Amino acid sequence: MTDKTARVVFLPSGRRGEFALGTRLLDAARSIGVDVDSVCGGRGLCGRCRIICTVGDFAKHAIQSKAENLSPLCEVEARYGERRQPLQKNHRLSCQALIRGDLVVDVPPESQMHRQVVRKQAEYRDITLDTSVHLHFVEVQEAEMREASGDLRRLCEALEREWQLADLACDPVVLAMLQAALREGEWRVTVAVHNQSRIMAIWPGLKRFAYGLAIDIGSTTIAAHLCDLATGEIRHTGGIMNPQIRYGEDLMSRVSYVQMHPEAATELTEVVRDGINELIADVAREAGVDTDDILDITVAGNPIMHHLFLGISPVELGGAPFALAVDGALDLRARDLGLHVNAGASVYVLPCIAGHVGADAAAMVLAEEPHLLEETSLVVDVGTNAEIVLGNRDHLLACSSPTGPAFEGAQISCGQRAAAGAIERVRIDRESLEVRFSVIGSELWSDEPGFEDSVQAFGVTGICGSGIIEAVAGMYLSGIVSADGVIDGSLARRSGRVIPDGRTWSFVIHEGKQTIKVTQNDVRQIQLAKAALYAGTKLLLDRAGVEQIDRIRLAGAFGSHIDTKYAMVLGLIPDCDLDAVESAGNAAGMGAVIALLNKATRKEIEDTVRSIEKIETAIDPNFQTYFVDAMAIPNKSDAFPKLFTAITPPAHALEAEGGGNRRRRQRRRAEPR
Amino acid sequence: MTDKTARVVFLPSGRRGEFALGTRLLDAARSIGVDVDSVCGGRGLCGRCRIICTVGDFAKHAIQSKAENLSPLCEVEARYGERRQPLQKNHRLSCQALIRGDLVVDVPPESQMHRQVVRKQAEYRDITLDTSVHLHFVEVQEAEMREASGDLRRLCEALEREWQLADLACDPVVLAMLQAALREGEWRVTVAVHNQSRIMAIWPGLKRFAYGLAIDIGSTTIAAHLCDLATGEIRHTGGIMNPQIRYGEDLMSRVSYVQMHPEAATELTEVVRDGINELIADVAREAGVDTDDILDITVAGNPIMHHLFLGISPVELGGAPFALAVDGALDLRARDLGLHVNAGASVYVLPCIAGHVGADAAAMVLAEEPHLLEETSLVVDVGTNAEIVLGNRDHLLACSSPTGPAFEGAQISCGQRAAAGAIERVRIDRESLEVRFSVIGSELWSDEPGFEDSVQAFGVTGICGSGIIEAVAGMYLSGIVSADGVIDGSLARRSGRVIPDGRTWSFVIHEGKQTIKVTQNDVRQIQLAKAALYAGTKLLLDRAGVEQIDRIRLAGAFGSHIDTKYAMVLGLIPDCDLDAVESAGNAAGMGAVIALLNKATRKEIEDTVRSIEKIETAIDPNFQTYFVDAMAIPNKSDAFPKLFTAITPPAHALEAEGGGNRRRRQRRRAEPR
């Protein structure tokens, strides 16, 4: 060592310091709080601490950075280059390079420990990578006769010496692998440590990657995002149908099934866990990842799926007072839940907000962050119940409202789940009352040439949630349905599509192998559902004393696929600038990803959930009044929205406008220009 | 309330205080630190807080105690009497009785929370009952619409309010039972809490009893003590053969088996766990206890059994440097070990001391408490290896010594395990060289009338560990074997029992269907074993600088069954007053019981084990010297023990003396008067 010093500036943070010549760049960086990653603990093995020596005369930094101001490429770096990939010009391993003079050093994003996760889509908040699980490479003192301590004790001593991890517990599953790993790795092993407190896995030698899964258990589909815990990258996203569907399409029928067959709760739990295991295997295979390398899982889901996944009977959620068994977040072991990932893996289950406002709503809040914004948000996820969250960083309120399954196409005469053959877009000409529509699985509108061929494989089989909303909204805009929701039978004179149907009238959307029509009862079902949704929102607005909503987010499958314009025409959501209404896509899944990649957000959502004011719509005397008022289309109690003025031109013109939702939602198929 | 006060003295503690009239006796007791038990939290349900109002004029206490100085028997106490058993005269529930005047109150042992456990045998230390698991009865706030919190949160609030238990975690297995228990118990439940931190089980209504198991996994047998955690009483003790025996009688052959078939480690683990489950079911059935009510388990075992039980391959323990995977104590879940008890039950595995000094030795220390005594103890457990602990409260040392399995009857020409038909006692007449013996399974000596009939069912099949020791010692005392261990062939002229056997001589113990004899090689095996044991002890004495041993404890099956006199004749143990040598019985099992009933002893043994000085005999240069020196009978390096003088009279006389061991050891059968 010399007593001479040199100045080093680290980019992009701009932190600078003066260091003795001969100091390792990694030590220099860490001493002034520049967080450079490392798995191997500075042995030149993992390459995670790679930096770029930025050569040149940096007037801004008053520093002359020259390549020779770093020690020359050493043997360890050469070996690293041979084993992995040669280091590019000016790229160095900061654990090997020594300071020889003034330097400007760039720490690239992939070498930053708490880097921003760069995502392809811009809908959600930025995530700073800070996972619960970390990999640590250590060299353990060999076993020898003179030393009676067990291998685990010497492993823990090494982890404390090299990584300052004290008082670690060891998962029992690691005990069985410990000795073989140490000997196979010649006393060099990588361990995964959970929350700086539990050794959860061990591998011989250097292990550079570990993975996590964010799972959203929906009533209809289960989705999983497989993330690289080292980079935060979503490596693969997959989904399967919830195999519980054979016990009932909607949640309440599954609960009824358990009410009638109490022993079936276990069966439903097994079925959903089997489904998740199948999904895990699929997603891992697609990403080329070994399921044994999956160490952390976050789970969101509505209260009933949450309970069934945890092995809790959902019967209490099927009747008043709708008591959750557990509302708080849970830290569990994957093996206790029968999940086929690493035997030491952790599972974090997000908290539920209330009996009908589940961990999916909590995850949705985490993704849409109404609790962090000054502006007032309304975040809605529509399923069998609508979960509604309103508020801003000062105060949040939540409730659920019994919309029933009409928005999902159930209890609609020609309704069906969103699947190939389902009508999902409907346009009605206000003059001729003629109809054009599109179906899932075809790129064409029904009046375009080749449409018949394009749907031949599956046919036109029914109408899904977004289709029925557009149909009823279109019927209203073209005068087929009155503000009271009555189909005007007198129009039968003008159009053959208006037909008598028992003592009421129906409107035919499509005449083919099957006749797809909207009945008077269908209109009533949609009115009931939308009135429930609107009344729930109104109740929250009332309680919060809020008059102006700044942004509306529609989450979940429903929110992703409905056209927000039609939702407003029907009065599903309160008056708001159309541009401020957006689809939140799979916000619950994204919330689970956030909780997976940044452990601080777990505490954040737990605190937020506890502070949310929970409103029980079923016992609020105003709810019925709001509900009845909201039966009208759009809503009797609202000033007719300015939107309506905007869409008085014939429905065809609507398409050209480009509703707010259009920009962002994940499209199942492109609309024609 | 009145502002008048009364004086109350609590017996047996003698604590006294002055209390406002109208104070509940239970509150009064607790306010001055008199610990009165309660499961129901003062509701008059459990009867655990029952006290006796001692009526009379107590000059000693300056108090006039009268029955009317307590409030009259109330309705709750009457109901308790109807439901359980009527309260005797002057017996009251202290949670119901109010102070009306001066009182002398006796808290009977069964109402003391930290009572002394009364045991039938007096060999071991006293145990103050203070278990890891406690039962708590609580009334939980009912679920209601206005309150969104889950049942678990309200349960935790009740536990904090009524029992001051804060921040409890809940085992995931409890989640599944929670709602049904609360509703079945009409919001009154009993929960079991582990270490004041984890809810491990739940039952509707009042649950008064929970059980624990202390298990000692030996190479040959597995023993279990089922204890009532409320009283500390051992309800039943049971044992089974270790089913691993089919993989090898002694431990090293099982390790060799795994070395040759590495995948068999899992198989051996399954086999021992299956055996333990069978034992648990047996013991519970015998005691009339539901296995689901077993909530806590402590486990001791030698290092190889310890590892196999935990699912760790024992191959590293089969060769230098004999590294343990884990030496520290472990807190685990029974379900992670596949044990069929309550799904939330805990398992505490005692620490190992060193590679060949296992958790059984640690448990033996806990039971024999050398670490607490001023006098210097030598505690020895002989198996395939001898585990030796020496020292006192200032310093303990431990080592293992490779005695081999000769003391267990293995590698002896006619040797066998201690089972029906095995010769266990041998007396040789010094004049005639005639032999009398007894066998396991018969009450008679071989020269008594009816002996032949008494052994007919199994025959005389071999000689077990204690038998071979008495035989060789007797041969030495009668001059058949020299101090160098050579059988004197010239005696063939005097006795037909001395017979030529290849190039050496043998001594016939029994001539029947099978000839049971002691060969020259058998004497050598015993010499090697006893030399190893003695050399290990000598090494510890040397290191400790100890010359005088105050007490010797021989633990385990071997220690229980050998006659200490003969052990000293052979020089197995160093010179010591014969009265100071005792069998420690199943000290490992008793240590596990102690750790089960008093949680503070867990920390105590962990600290003790860490502070023990571990001596590795295999690398100590003096060990070989001591070993060679100790080959002689008794031992070349010792002054001939004064014992020898004591037993120069003919061997017959020995029996009348009553060796130190005789008083205390568990006898397999009575010796004749």
Interface residues (C-beta under 8 A of the other chain):
Chain A: A143 E144 M145 R146 E147 A148 S149 G150 D151 L152 R153 C170 P172 V173 L175 A176 L178 Q179 A180 R183 L310 G311 I312 S313 E316 A320 P321 F322 A323 L324 A325 V326 D327 G328 L330 L332 R335 D336 L337 C352 I353 A354 G355 V357 K614 E616 A618 I619
Chain B: A143 E144 M145 R146 E147 A148 S149 G150 D151 L152 R153 C170 P172 V173 L175 A176 L178 Q179 A180 L310 G311 I312 S313 V315 E316 A320 P321 F322 A323 L324 A325 V326 D327 G328 L330 L332 R335 D336 L337 C352 I353 A354 G355 V357 K614 E616 A618 I619
